[in-house]
Every structure is written in C-alpha cells, then in structure tokens.
Amino acid sequence: MTDFISDKILFYPTIEFYDSSWLKSALTIWDTVYRIVPDSYSPNDSDEVKTAIEAGLLKTINLGKNDLEKAAEKFEDFCDNLDFSPAGLDGYNNVKLHVDKIDSRIRPLLESLSKKIDSSGWLSVSEPVAHAYMIHLSNSICDRRGIPKFTDNDDMFNIMSYFQSGGNVDEYVFAKEDNEAQTNLLISHLTPADIRSISMDRIVRLNEKFSKSKADYRDSISDFSEKLSTCEDEGFMAEQVSEFQKSLEETQHTRYEILKSFCKDIVSHFLITGIPTSGIVAARGGFSGSTIENLFTGFAIAGIASLAPAAKDLRDNWNANKNNYYIEMRKDLSSEDSFRSDSYRHTRIMEEFIND
C-alpha cells in the first residue's frame, strides 16, 4: 500500500460544520480532521466543535504560497481545457469565498465573476464556481501533505469525482466494460445510533480507546481501493473482494466490541469513497456480504460514470491519499436494496451535474 498519512483527513468545502454529527462520525474513523480557515477569519463554531479543537482533534491547515499557486495553476488549466461546460457549473446561488484562499494570479478572474466584495475580504461568487475552485485548492493541499479528503455534502462528493477526472466524464455516464470508469466503494460504517446526542467530550474519550481499531479499518479500505484502481482482470478482482471481506469482518468485529462498551445501540451508515477503475471493475461490481443483518461485512462496488480514454492516466497515478470520502448519515444500511438505491442516487447526481 502507498505510504501516506491515513490518520488525518481534510474537511471541505466549508469552514464551519453545520451539523457537528459529521465531525463526530469522522472522528470514529480518523484521528485528526483538518479544515481551511483564512488567517483573518474567526469561525462561528459550536461548543461541540470547540471541544474537538481543544482536544487537538480538529486543526487548521496553514495555507502556504505553494498551495495557492498549485490550485491556481490547476484551476486555470481546467478552465482552459474544458471541452464542454457541464450544466452543473451554471448557477445563480451565490456563496462566499475568502480572498486569503486565492492566489494573486487568478484573483482578478474570480473578482470579475464576483457579485460583490466586502470589507472583510469575502467574494460573493456563484456556488458552482466557488466549489470548482475549492476542489482544486483541497486537491493541492492534500497532494502536498499526503492526506485524503472528506465532505458532508453528497453533491460536492460527486462533483469532486468529476473534477478529479479532469472533466473526462462521458456525457453518457453509465460505466461500460471497455471504458475507464469512476466507481464508488460503499462500506458499512458502524457508529452509535444516537451520535447526534452524544457529547463531543465522550467522542474524545472514545477516540483515545479507538486508535488501533480505526487504523486497521482505514488501512483495510485504503489497501483495497488501491488494488481495485489497478485491477483489469475479473478473476483477480474476485480474489481481492474475498480478501477484503475477510479483513473487513475482522476489523468491524473489533470496532463493534469497542462501541458496545461505549453505547447501547449501534447502526451502520455508509462510508463512501470514489476511485477510478477499469470498466470491468465497475461493471462486475455489486453487493458483497454474508447476510445483510451481519453489519460487519456489508460493502458494495458501484460504477457511477464512464470516463473518456484520456482518464487512463488518472488511474495510473492513483493512490489512497487521493481518496475522497463522504459519510451518508441520513440513511442506515438496512437491506441490499439500500446499497443499490444509494449507488443509483450518486449516478443520477453525476448525470444531472453534466446534463441538466
């Protein structure tokens, strides 16, 4: 497996957590969550979030000149080389983007697209443009530090997949065997059923007991995602799926026992990561698990988009620190159909982003 810092993750695209439950849930997987905060801005954090900061579990990325320059270069290249503009980049809703997050070379461009600039350094730009830039900035930050990314927004998660492919998503998004593909790996994520009502203080204490189990869970997923991204043989894929299922069951049993000593009821949400794969992996994917009631082995492989041949370079250069994660907390894993319906929803989001 690629050598990378698997215990840390970057949260994007916003500064504040509008629901601290996502931060709590992330801390049952990763040891430290980072976010991007301009030097001149003081976040409007809840008491729960402040507790995580005081415990050293939530930290701020110190943006450097190289971060901004690389993000500006990639953003310019993307805009210059886009064959067609996806429908999802046209939008009327405005959001705020701080000038401290923008390199001087593209600041005039973003200022020209801004509806207004306030005295505290915030640009008011269309939401799609802001998201497009923040995706390139988060990629720059993560590439330079060897850490993956995490979002609490499913639309943003799928848009990230689009940008990570360099815009090489086929207009007809359904994956085909002879194409490159963008594929989601959906994994059972055990979490306290009442995590919204559990205090951050208790999550901090759980974090101290959970370190080894979390590392085993993360590393198992990272290793499997890297193997899937390189696989082009159906028989070898079946072997890797079987090995991952055994590894997942072992790590999940340990997580379950620790969680049971911490809370009464445990549910399984989806932990989703997007990876580039061969069309064979995407087309031959599906639900894997013994029985759906056994939450320890549930996972699914789902192709969500066909990629143009030019995207082959993406897979050749892929490793686990490029993984993009999303935790689906609004649904519990209750049946094989829940995996299928969530996979279809992500395909639909991608299709709507490109075509609607």
C-alpha positions as CSV (number, residue, x, y, z in Angstrom):
1,M,0.0,0.0,0.0
2,T,1.2,3.5,-0.7
3,D,2.9,5.2,2.2
4,F,0.6,8.1,3.3
5,I,-0.8,9.7,6.4
6,S,-4.0,7.7,6.8
7,D,-4.9,9.0,10.3
8,K,-5.6,12.6,9.1
9,I,-8.1,14.0,6.7
10,L,-9.1,17.4,5.2
11,F,-12.7,18.6,5.6
12,Y,-14.0,20.7,2.7
13,P,-15.5,22.9,1.2
14,T,-16.9,24.9,4.1
15,I,-15.2,26.2,7.2
16,E,-18.0,25.6,9.7
17,F,-19.7,22.3,10.5
18,Y,-23.4,23.0,10.2
19,D,-24.0,19.7,12.0
20,S,-21.3,18.5,14.4
21,S,-22.6,14.9,14.0
22,W,-20.5,14.7,10.8
23,L,-17.4,15.7,12.7
24,K,-18.2,13.2,15.5
25,S,-18.7,10.4,12.9
26,A,-15.5,11.3,11.1
27,L,-13.6,11.1,14.4
28,T,-14.7,7.5,14.8
29,I,-12.6,6.8,11.6
30,W,-9.8,9.4,11.5
31,D,-7.7,10.7,14.4
32,T,-7.4,14.3,13.2
33,V,-9.6,16.4,11.0
34,Y,-8.2,19.5,9.3
35,R,-10.0,22.4,7.7
36,I,-9.1,25.5,5.7
37,V,-9.5,28.7,7.7
38,P,-8.2,32.1,6.5
39,D,-5.9,33.9,9.0
40,S,-8.2,36.9,9.2
41,Y,-11.4,34.9,9.9
42,S,-12.7,33.6,13.2
43,P,-15.1,30.6,12.7
44,N,-18.5,30.6,14.2
45,D,-18.0,27.3,15.9
46,S,-20.5,25.5,18.2
47,D,-19.4,24.4,21.7
48,E,-19.1,20.8,20.5
49,V,-16.7,21.9,17.7
50,K,-14.7,24.0,20.2
51,T,-14.3,20.9,22.4
52,A,-12.8,19.0,19.4
53,I,-10.4,21.9,18.8
54,E,-9.3,22.0,22.4
55,A,-8.6,18.2,22.3
56,G,-6.5,18.6,19.3
57,L,-8.8,16.6,17.1
58,L,-9.8,19.5,14.8
59,K,-7.0,21.6,13.4
60,T,-6.4,24.4,10.8
61,I,-4.4,23.9,7.7
62,N,-1.8,26.7,7.4
63,L,-2.1,27.7,3.7
64,G,1.2,28.3,2.0
65,K,2.2,30.1,-1.2
66,N,2.7,26.7,-2.9
67,D,-0.8,25.6,-2.0
68,L,-2.4,28.7,-3.6
69,E,-0.1,28.6,-6.7
70,K,-0.8,25.0,-7.4
71,A,-4.5,25.4,-7.0
72,A,-4.5,28.5,-9.3
73,E,-2.5,26.6,-12.0
74,K,-4.8,23.6,-11.9
75,F,-7.9,25.8,-11.9
76,E,-6.6,27.7,-14.9
77,D,-5.7,24.6,-16.8
78,F,-9.1,23.1,-16.1
79,C,-11.0,26.1,-17.4
80,D,-8.7,26.4,-20.5
81,N,-9.0,22.7,-21.4
82,L,-12.7,22.0,-20.8
83,D,-14.3,20.6,-23.9
84,F,-17.8,21.5,-22.7
85,S,-19.2,23.2,-19.6
86,P,-21.3,20.8,-17.5
87,A,-24.7,22.1,-16.7
88,G,-23.9,22.0,-13.0
89,L,-21.4,24.8,-13.4
90,D,-24.2,27.2,-14.3
91,G,-25.8,28.5,-11.3
92,Y,-27.4,31.5,-9.6
93,N,-27.0,30.9,-5.9
94,N,-24.1,32.8,-4.5
95,V,-21.7,31.8,-1.7
96,K,-18.8,33.4,0.0
97,L,-15.2,32.8,-0.9
98,H,-12.4,34.4,1.1
99,V,-9.6,36.2,-0.8
100,D,-7.0,34.7,1.5
101,K,-7.7,31.3,-0.2
102,I,-7.0,32.6,-3.7
103,D,-3.6,33.1,-5.4
104,S,-2.9,36.5,-6.8
105,R,-2.8,35.2,-10.4
106,I,-6.4,34.2,-10.5
107,R,-7.8,36.7,-8.0
108,P,-8.7,39.2,-10.8
109,L,-10.6,36.5,-12.6
110,L,-12.6,35.5,-9.5
111,E,-13.2,39.1,-8.6
112,S,-14.6,39.7,-12.1
113,L,-17.0,36.9,-11.5
114,S,-17.9,38.2,-8.1
115,K,-21.2,39.9,-7.4
116,K,-19.6,41.9,-4.6
117,I,-16.6,42.1,-2.4
118,D,-17.0,43.1,1.3
119,S,-14.5,44.9,3.5
120,S,-13.6,41.7,5.4
121,G,-12.2,40.0,2.2
122,W,-15.2,37.9,1.1
123,L,-16.1,37.5,-2.5
124,S,-19.7,36.6,-3.4
125,V,-19.5,34.2,-6.3
126,S,-21.8,31.6,-7.8
127,E,-21.8,28.4,-5.8
128,P,-20.5,26.2,-8.7
129,V,-17.6,28.4,-9.4
130,A,-16.7,28.6,-5.7
131,H,-17.0,24.8,-5.4
132,A,-14.8,24.3,-8.5
133,Y,-12.1,26.4,-7.1
134,M,-12.3,24.9,-3.6
135,I,-12.0,21.4,-5.1
136,H,-8.7,22.4,-6.8
137,L,-7.5,24.1,-3.6
138,S,-8.3,21.0,-1.5
139,N,-6.6,18.8,-4.1
140,S,-3.5,21.0,-3.8
141,I,-3.5,20.8,0.0
142,C,-3.9,17.1,0.1
143,D,-1.4,16.3,-2.7
144,R,1.3,18.2,-0.9
145,R,0.5,16.6,2.5
146,G,-0.4,13.1,1.6
147,I,-3.9,13.1,3.2
148,P,-7.3,12.2,1.8
149,K,-10.4,14.5,1.8
150,F,-13.8,14.3,3.4
151,T,-17.1,16.2,2.8
152,D,-20.5,16.3,4.4
153,N,-22.2,17.2,1.1
154,D,-23.2,14.4,-1.3
155,D,-23.4,16.8,-4.3
156,M,-19.9,18.0,-3.6
157,F,-18.6,14.5,-3.2
158,N,-19.8,13.7,-6.8
159,I,-18.6,17.0,-8.2
160,M,-15.2,16.1,-6.8
161,S,-15.2,12.9,-8.8
162,Y,-15.9,14.9,-11.9
163,F,-13.0,17.3,-11.3
164,Q,-10.6,14.6,-10.3
165,S,-11.2,13.0,-13.7
166,G,-10.1,16.3,-15.3
167,G,-13.6,16.6,-16.7
168,N,-13.2,13.4,-18.7
169,V,-16.6,12.1,-17.8
170,D,-18.6,10.7,-20.7
171,E,-21.8,12.6,-21.4
172,Y,-23.5,9.2,-21.1
173,V,-22.4,8.5,-17.5
174,F,-23.2,4.8,-17.2
175,A,-20.0,2.7,-16.9
176,K,-19.1,0.2,-19.7
177,E,-16.7,-2.7,-19.5
178,D,-14.4,-1.3,-22.3
179,N,-14.2,2.2,-20.7
180,E,-12.4,3.7,-17.9
181,A,-14.8,4.3,-15.0
182,Q,-15.5,6.4,-11.9
183,T,-16.5,3.9,-9.2
184,N,-17.9,4.3,-5.7
185,L,-16.9,1.9,-2.9
186,L,-19.7,1.9,-0.3
187,I,-18.7,0.3,3.1
188,S,-20.6,-0.4,6.3
189,H,-19.6,2.3,8.8
190,L,-20.6,1.3,12.4
191,T,-21.5,4.2,14.5
192,P,-23.5,5.0,17.7
193,A,-27.2,5.2,16.8
194,D,-27.6,8.4,18.9
195,I,-24.4,10.1,17.8
196,R,-26.2,13.4,17.5
197,S,-26.9,13.4,21.2
198,I,-23.6,12.1,22.3
199,S,-21.4,14.8,23.6
200,M,-18.1,15.7,22.0
201,D,-16.4,15.0,25.3
202,R,-17.4,11.4,25.1
203,I,-16.2,11.2,21.5
204,V,-12.9,12.5,22.6
205,R,-12.7,9.7,25.2
206,L,-13.7,7.1,22.6
207,N,-11.1,8.4,20.3
208,E,-8.4,7.5,22.8
209,K,-9.6,3.9,23.0
210,F,-10.3,3.5,19.3
211,S,-6.9,4.3,17.8
212,K,-5.8,0.8,16.8
213,S,-9.2,-0.3,15.5
214,K,-9.6,2.9,13.5
215,A,-6.1,2.4,11.9
216,D,-7.0,-1.2,10.9
217,Y,-10.3,-0.1,9.4
218,R,-8.8,2.8,7.4
219,D,-5.8,0.7,6.2
220,S,-8.0,-2.1,5.0
221,I,-10.2,0.3,3.0
222,S,-7.1,2.2,1.5
223,D,-5.4,-1.0,0.5
224,F,-8.5,-2.4,-1.2
225,S,-9.2,0.8,-3.0
226,E,-5.7,0.9,-4.4
227,K,-6.0,-2.7,-5.6
228,L,-9.4,-2.0,-7.2
229,S,-8.0,1.0,-9.1
230,T,-5.3,-1.1,-10.8
231,C,-7.3,-4.3,-11.4
232,E,-8.2,-5.2,-15.0
233,D,-8.9,-8.9,-14.5
234,E,-12.3,-10.3,-13.4
235,G,-10.8,-13.3,-11.6
236,F,-8.2,-11.3,-9.7
237,M,-10.9,-8.8,-8.7
238,A,-12.9,-11.7,-7.2
239,E,-9.9,-12.7,-5.1
240,Q,-9.4,-9.2,-3.9
241,V,-13.1,-8.9,-3.0
242,S,-12.9,-12.1,-0.9
243,E,-9.7,-11.0,0.9
244,F,-11.3,-7.5,1.7
245,Q,-14.4,-9.1,3.0
246,K,-12.4,-11.2,5.5
247,S,-10.3,-8.2,6.5
248,L,-13.4,-6.0,6.9
249,E,-15.1,-8.6,9.1
250,E,-12.2,-8.8,11.5
251,T,-11.8,-5.0,11.8
252,Q,-15.6,-4.5,12.1
253,H,-15.9,-7.1,14.9
254,T,-13.3,-5.2,16.9
255,R,-15.0,-1.8,16.3
256,Y,-18.3,-3.3,17.3
257,E,-17.0,-4.6,20.6
258,I,-15.4,-1.2,21.5
259,L,-18.6,0.7,20.5
260,K,-20.8,-1.7,22.5
261,S,-18.8,-0.8,25.6
262,F,-19.5,2.9,24.8
263,C,-23.1,3.0,23.8
264,K,-26.2,0.7,23.8
265,D,-27.3,0.8,20.1
266,I,-25.1,0.7,17.0
267,V,-26.2,1.3,13.4
268,S,-24.4,1.1,10.1
269,H,-24.2,4.1,7.9
270,F,-22.4,4.3,4.5
271,L,-18.8,5.3,4.2
272,I,-18.3,6.1,0.5
273,T,-15.1,6.7,-1.4
274,G,-14.7,7.4,-5.1
275,I,-11.9,5.8,-7.1
276,P,-11.0,5.5,-10.8
277,T,-11.2,1.9,-12.0
278,S,-11.3,-0.2,-15.2
279,G,-14.7,-0.7,-16.7
280,I,-14.5,-4.3,-15.7
281,V,-14.4,-3.5,-12.0
282,A,-17.3,-1.1,-12.4
283,A,-19.4,-3.5,-14.5
284,R,-18.7,-6.5,-12.3
285,G,-19.2,-4.8,-9.0
286,G,-22.2,-5.3,-6.7
287,F,-23.1,-6.0,-3.2
288,S,-20.8,-8.2,-1.1
289,G,-21.6,-9.5,2.3
290,S,-22.9,-12.7,4.1
291,T,-26.3,-11.6,5.3
292,I,-27.4,-8.0,5.4
293,E,-28.1,-8.4,9.1
294,N,-24.4,-9.0,9.6
295,L,-23.2,-5.4,9.5
296,F,-19.6,-6.5,9.7
297,T,-19.2,-7.5,6.0
298,G,-21.5,-5.2,4.1
299,F,-20.0,-3.3,1.2
300,A,-20.7,-2.6,-2.4
301,I,-18.8,-1.6,-5.6
302,A,-20.8,0.6,-7.9
303,G,-19.7,2.2,-11.2
304,I,-21.3,5.7,-11.4
305,A,-19.8,7.1,-14.6
306,S,-17.9,6.2,-17.8
307,L,-14.6,8.1,-18.3
308,A,-13.0,9.0,-21.6
309,P,-9.8,7.1,-22.6
310,A,-7.8,10.2,-21.6
311,A,-8.7,9.4,-18.0
312,K,-6.4,6.3,-18.1
313,D,-3.6,8.4,-16.8
314,L,-5.7,9.2,-13.7
315,R,-5.8,5.5,-12.7
316,D,-2.1,5.0,-13.5
317,N,-1.2,7.8,-11.0
318,W,-3.8,6.9,-8.3
319,N,-3.1,6.1,-4.7
320,A,-5.1,6.1,-1.5
321,N,-4.1,9.6,-0.4
322,K,-6.2,10.9,-3.3
323,N,-9.3,9.2,-1.9
324,N,-12.4,11.4,-1.5
325,Y,-14.8,10.4,1.3
326,Y,-18.4,11.0,2.2
327,I,-20.4,9.7,5.1
328,E,-24.1,9.2,4.4
329,M,-25.6,9.7,7.8
330,R,-29.2,10.2,6.7
331,K,-29.7,6.5,5.9
332,D,-28.9,3.3,7.7
333,L,-27.8,0.2,6.0
334,S,-31.0,-1.9,6.3
335,S,-31.0,-4.1,3.1
336,E,-29.1,-4.9,0.0
337,D,-31.6,-2.5,-1.8
338,S,-30.3,0.3,0.4
339,F,-26.8,-0.1,-1.2
340,R,-28.3,-0.3,-4.7
341,S,-30.6,2.8,-4.2
342,D,-27.7,4.9,-2.9
343,S,-25.5,3.8,-5.8
344,Y,-28.2,4.8,-8.2
345,R,-28.6,8.2,-6.5
346,H,-24.9,9.0,-7.0
347,T,-25.1,8.1,-10.6
348,R,-28.1,10.3,-11.0
349,I,-26.3,13.2,-9.3
350,M,-23.4,12.9,-11.7
351,E,-25.7,12.7,-14.7
352,E,-27.7,15.8,-13.5
353,F,-24.5,17.7,-12.9
354,I,-23.3,17.1,-16.5
355,N,-26.5,17.3,-18.5
356,D,-29.4,19.0,-16.7
